[in-house]
Amino acid sequence: MKLQSTKGYSIINNWLAAKGHHPFLFQEQTWQEIIDYKSGLVNAPTGCGKTFSVFLGGVINFINQHPDDYKTKTKSGLQLIWITPLRALAKDIGRAMEEVIMELGMNWRVGIRNGDTTISDRQKQKRQMPEVLIITPESLHLLLAQKNYPEVFASLKILAVDEWHELLGSKRGVQVELAISRIIGANKITNQNNINQPISIWGISATIGNLEQAKDVLLASINNNKPKGKIIKAVINKNIKIESIIPDEIEKYPWAGHLGLKLVEKVIPIINNNKTTLIFINTRGMTERWYQAILNVAPELSGAIALHHGSVEQDLRLWVEDNLHTGKLKAVVCTASLDLGVDFRPVDTVIQVGSPKGVARFLQRAGRSGHQPDATSKIYFLPTHSLELVEAAALKDAISQTFIESREPMLLCFDVLIQYLCTIAVSDGFVPSEIFTEIKNTWCFSAITEEEWQQLLFFLTQGGAALQQYDEYKKIEVINGRYHITNRSIAMRHRMHIGTIVSDAMLKVKFLSGGYIGVIEEWFISRLQPGDVFTLAGRNLEYVMIKDMTALVKKSNSKKSIVPSWMGGRMPLSANLGIMLRKTFDKAFEMNSRVLTKKEKLEQPELSVLKPLFDLQESLSHIPKENELLIEHIETKDGFHLFVYPFEGRLVHEAMAAILAHRISLITPITFSFAMNDYGFELLSDQPIPVDDSNVYELFSAENLLADIQRSVNSVEMAKRKFRDIAVIGGLIFQGAPGEYVKTKHLQNSASLLFNVFNEYDSGNILLRQAYQEVLDQQMEEVRLRNMLQRIQNGNIVIKYPGQLTPFCFPLKVDSLRENLSSEKLEDRIKKMQSQLE
Amino acid sequence: MFIIYIQFTFAAMTALIPHKILNNTFLLSAERCIFWEEKKILIVSDLHLGKTGHFRKSGIAIPQAVFKEDMQCFVTQLQTFKPDQLIIIGDMFHSESNKEHDFFLKWRKDFASLPIHLVKGNHDILQERWYSLAEITIHKCELAIDNFIFVHDINDCTITNDCYVFSGHIHPSITVKGLAKQALRFPCFHFSKQHAVLPAFSKFTGTHGIEPKRGDSVYALVKQTIVAL
C-alpha cells in the first residue's frame, strides 16, 4: 500500500500542516514500513521527532483500518507498547502522545506502567487496557506474570523499544528480548486469524557502532535469527562545537585529578555567558568538590547552581530537573545521572570535566545542549591532567569520522532466563518445548544447548543435584507437562524481585530533626565514627548514629569533611577512544618534529600547546607511534619500574599486568606490585625486571592466554563479586527493603557465602559458571586483551631506559602513591617530585 | 591498585589445641567444636540444622550436600571424642521443621544413649514436644556446670561473678592481614578473660568479624587445621 494514498496519512499530514510542520523524510519512510506490517529500526538523535516516527505510524495504521469510526472507536484494546528504559521519560512521552490523540479527536487512551503506577491504575488497566502502554522492561515482565496475559497482547499491533542503544548490552536488553519472544509466541496463538498482520517491532536508537546488529538482536524473534528489516536513518546534521579549556601553563609532569579544580575560574565566564550549563563530572565524589569549588570562586552563583547525582534525594533531584526545564538554574554539576532522560531546552552549553572514556558518551553529553533540531550543541572539554588534552584532540577526530563504539549484546545470561522462566511459571505456566523454541530464536540464547536447557529446568524443578532423600525442594512443579509455580509465597516473592538492576546496600541519610538528604552506601557509613563530618548533596553533615537503617546526621559548620567515594562508576577507556588516542600520538609525534604554522596551531590547539611535554617525553624516552608499544625501564629509589603503554583502558591493563607478572616470574623468581590507569600500567619490583628485546615479543604473546589468565589473575575473587548480581537476578538472594518482610528473615543470606557453598558443593552450577564467564568477558575484556596482543605482535615494541621519570609515566606513578597517603600529604609529595624532576 | 603476591606462614598447624581455663582442659578442634576433657563433654554451637532444607523448601536451590556434610562431620566428632554428654549452645535448628529434621531424628536413634543439652538460641523455635521426642534437654536461658556457664548470646547472661562463660550466636571470624593490604578471613574461637565465643559449627553460615583485645586468645580455623594467632 502506498502511504501517501491512505486516509491516515492525509489526516496526519493535514494535522501537521495546520501547525506549520512537515513530516521528515525518515518519518514518512517509517510510516510506510509500518502500514506494510514490517519491522525495523529508526536511527535518530533525540529531539527530532523520533517518537512520532513510530507512534504516528501506529495512528495512521489505525485510521486506515477504521476509516469511518476511528474517532469514535473506544476500547480497541492494546495497540502499541512503548518500552522505555527510564521512568522519567514516560510522562513526557505520554503527554506528547495524548496531545496528538486529543487534537485528532480520537478516543485512544495512553497508560503508563512502571514501579510508580498505583494499584488502582493497575487494576483499571487490567480491566481495560489502554490503547498505548508506556512501560519499562521490568514492568513488562510483571505483565507476563499475570494470569491470562496472552489476552492482553492479542490486539497488539506495534511493539516499540525506545533508546534501544541504552538497553542493548545490558541484562535489561535481554529482558526485552525475552519479553518480545513470549509476546510474539503468545500472539501467534491468540491471533490466528490475523496472520497477515503480524506485530511490528520497532527499535529507536541513537547512532552506535553496530546498528545493524542492534536491529538484528531486536528482531531476532520474528526473523528466526536471520537478518531482515530496514534501518531508517534520520538525516539530520547536528552541529557540534567542541572546545578544550586550555590551562595557562602546561605541566610537563601531569597527574590525575588535580589540574581540573585549578581550572575552575575558567568555568565561571562560560557559565555567565551562556543560558544554562551542565557540568558533567565522572564521579559523585568529585561533583561534591566541584560544586563547592564553584561557589568558592563565584559566591554570587549561589542559588543559581545545583548538584545532581544518583545519591541525592529524589525530591531534590526532581526539583533540580524542574528548574532546568524552566531555565531558572544557570548551571548544574552532575554525573551520568543526567546523561539520559528528558530534554532540558534551556541548556545550551555542556562542560565535560575529565575523560569521558568513550566517543559515544561524549557525543551523548554534547547532545544534552542545543536540543532543537537545528541548534548547535556546544561542549567544552576540561582536562584533569594535561595529557588528557590529547584525548580531546582524539575525540574531535573520532566525532568527525563518526567512529562510535559498539554496544555488544549480552549472551547466555542464564540468571535472566531463570528469572523469566519463573515469571511465566507464576502466571499461566509453560511447556518447555515451546519456550525452548522461542528462546532459541532470541539473540541472547541462540547458542544455548539442549544440555544447558535441561540443566536449567532441573535446577528449577529439582533444585540442582539429583533427587535426594529428605529433600523438600519446591519451586517450579510440573503439572500435566506444564511448568507452574503454585506456592503463593514463592510466587509473591518472585513478583517482588523481577528486574535485573541490583543495587548496593544503601542507607537513607536523614537529619535528626527530620528531612531526607539522600542515600549513601552502607560500607561508607560503617567506616565513620560519630562526630565525623562528610559531604552529601553539597552539605557538610556530621554523622550521629544509625537507627532503623537510616543514618542520622546534623548540620555541621566544620571546614574539613570527608567526601564519600562511591563504588563503581569507574569506566575504562573505550576501545574506540584507545585507537583514536594512539593515532593522535602519531600525529603529535609528527608535529613535534617540526615548526608548526599558525594555521596548524589554530586547528590543533591541544597538541600544539602540549609541545613542551612532548619534547620532554621524546628527549627522555619516546612518543609511541600508532603501531608501536612503548615500554620504559626506570630505576628510582623505590625500586625497578617497568612502564607499559598500550592505551587500552584500565581493565585490560589490570589483566595484562597480572599476566605479564606471571610470565616474567616463570623466567626468574620475582615479586611485583602493580599500578594501572587508562593509558598504561606499571610493574614495580625490588630487583631488575628481565624484559628486553630478546624476550619481549614472547611475553606479549597471545598464546596460552586463557591458561595464563587462570594462573595469574585472582578470578575466584572477581567471580565472587560478579556472582552477587547473578544470584539476586537468579532468585537465590532476596534483597528486601530494610524492615520489610520479617517473615523471610530465616531466608537471608550473603552472596559470598552462597558463592563459597556452590564452589565447594556444586561447582558445575550453571549460575556459578556464568559468574566466571562474566569475569572473562567484562572484567578482563578477554576479546580486547587478545586483540591488543595481536596488534602488539604485528607492530613494534620500543624499549627505552630513561634516566628519570617521564611525562607519560608520571600519572601512573602518582596513582600508585595515592594508595597509602591522605590527599594533602600526597600533594606535597608530588610537588617535591615535580621540582626534583624539572 | 596494588597487589603483591605473598604467602601466609603460621606458627603452628594442628587439628587439636588444648586451652586451659580454671584448671580445666578444653581441646579445641579444627572441626569447630570443643571437648572438655575433665567432664568428657563435647561443646558445639550454631549447628543451624535444616537450614539448607528451609531454603530449598522456599525455592532457593542451596546444594543439599551442605547439610549432609555438616551431619557427617558432627558424627565424626562424636565418634572421635566419645563424649558422655553433648552441649549445644544454641541455634541447633535453623527454623521451622522440615524433612532434614526427620533425618536428624533417625540419626538420634543411633546415639540414643547420649544426653543432649540445648541452651536455646534465637533460631530454636520448634515446639517443646519436638525436643522431647528427640530426647533433647532444653535449657531456656543458660546452663551452669561448676564454674562454667553456657549461654547462646552473651548479652543474655545473668550470672557474672567468678564464672567463665561460653557462648555462640555471633559466628566469630578473624581477619588476618598480610603485606600490601592482603587480608583473609577465617572462622575462629575467641577466648577473653571471662568469656569464650565458639565458631558456628555449620559451614553454611555467615560470619561476624571480631576485634580481639590485648591478652585475648584467638584460634583461627584454616581449612582442616586450627591455628593459634
Contacts between the chains, C-beta under 8 A, distances in Angstrom:
chain1	res1	chain2	res2	distance
A	459	B	61	5.9
A	463	B	56	5.3
A	463	B	61	3.8
A	463	B	62	7.9
A	463	B	64	7.5
A	464	B	61	4.8
A	464	B	63	6.0
A	465	B	63	6.1
A	465	B	64	6.2
A	465	B	65	6.9
A	468	B	64	5.3
A	469	B	103	7.2
A	470	B	53	7.2
A	470	B	99	4.3
A	470	B	100	5.4
A	470	B	102	6.2
A	470	B	103	4.5
A	471	B	53	7.5
A	471	B	56	6.5
A	471	B	64	5.8
A	471	B	99	6.8
A	472	B	53	6.1
A	472	B	56	6.3
A	472	B	57	4.6
A	472	B	98	5.6
A	472	B	99	5.1
A	473	B	56	4.1
A	473	B	57	7.2
A	473	B	59	7.7
A	473	B	61	6.6
A	473	B	64	7.8
A	474	B	56	7.4
A	474	B	57	5.8
A	474	B	58	7.7
A	474	B	59	6.0
A	475	B	59	3.6
A	475	B	61	7.4
A	485	B	59	7.8
A	487	B	59	7.2
A	489	B	58	7.5
A	490	B	58	6.6
A	490	B	59	4.5
A	493	B	58	7.9
A	493	B	59	7.8
A	654	B	1	7.2
A	658	B	3	7.5
A	671	B	4	6.4
A	671	B	5	5.9
A	672	B	4	7.2
A	672	B	5	7.5
A	673	B	2	4.8
A	673	B	3	6.9
A	673	B	4	5.1
A	673	B	180	6.6
A	674	B	1	7.1
A	674	B	2	6.6
A	674	B	3	5.8
A	675	B	1	7.2
A	675	B	2	6.8
A	676	B	1	7.3
A	714	B	3	7.9
A	731	B	59	7.2
A	731	B	60	7.1
A	732	B	60	5.6
A	732	B	61	7.2
A	732	B	62	8.0
A	746	B	54	6.0
A	746	B	94	6.4
A	746	B	95	4.2
A	746	B	123	7.4
A	747	B	54	7.3
A	747	B	55	6.4
A	747	B	58	5.7
A	747	B	60	6.7
A	749	B	55	7.4
A	749	B	60	7.7
A	749	B	206	7.8
A	750	B	206	5.0
A	753	B	204	7.1
A	753	B	205	7.3
A	753	B	206	5.2
A	754	B	62	7.5
A	757	B	62	6.5
A	757	B	63	6.3
A	757	B	66	5.8
A	757	B	203	7.6
A	757	B	204	5.9
A	758	B	63	6.7
A	761	B	63	3.9
A	761	B	65	4.3
A	761	B	66	5.8
A	761	B	69	7.6
A	762	B	63	4.2
A	762	B	65	7.3
A	765	B	63	7.9
A	816	B	2	6.8
A	819	B	1	7.5
A	819	B	2	5.5
